[in-house]
Amino acid sequence: MSCVLRASGANFDVDEFLKISSLDALTAFHRGAVQFHTSSVTRRSDYSGVNVSVSTREFSDLNGLVDDAVGFLRENDRELRRLRDFPGLDRMDLEFPVEDRDLVFQRDAFPHQLLSLLGELRIGLIVSRYPAHSGATDQVPMEQ
């Protein structure tokens, strides 16, 4: 699972943007295209857009994801401003996958450095919770 930048708009010409972009698109999608080819329900996208990988760290490493995101935003500031101002773009969001831990209370904080960069670029913040992967296997303990 990775941290992903998502940019979209009803009138966003994603192909025109990507022609000279230095960002590496994970996926590009187009308004009117079928969204989920494997689903029995045909749903067409209302937006065109692009998804860009920001970090490939595990979702259990929120601090590492944040560090990578801050670096990505700083390194790609000029191109992200071009994207932000590109005609037809309606929104940009940075999505963080966060491990849903088995706790009574879970709190995940984001540092002001990240939030300031997101604010300057008008990028929203999305936190998606995912169940933790169990590293344990159903093994019978061995006698010693």
C-alpha positions, 0 to 999 in steps of 0.5 A: 500500500502506498501514499498517493496524490490524487488529482481530478476534475470534470474538465481536466485534460489529464493527457495534456497535463501529462504530456510534459509532466515530470510526475510519474502517473500510477494511473490516469483516468478519463471522464466517461470511462468505465471505472471498475471493469470487473464489477457487474455494475457499469459505472462511468467516471464523472472526472478525469484525473491522475494518481501519483505515488508519493511513498511505497512504505508500508501503512504501518510506517506513518512517520516514514510515509509523512517523511516521504510526503514532505520530501515529495512535496518539496521536490515537486513544488513547481510541478505541483503548482502547475498541476494546481493551476491547470485548467479544469482541475477541481481538486487534489488530495494526498491519501495516507493509508493508516494501519487500524491498530487494535487499541481502545483509542487511536490517534495519528498526528500530522506535523505542521511541515506537511500541513503547511505544504499541503495548504500552500498547494491547496491539497487536501488530506485523506486518511484511509484506515486499513486492518493491520496484517497479522504476522502470526501464523496458526502454528502449534508451539513446539515443546522444548 
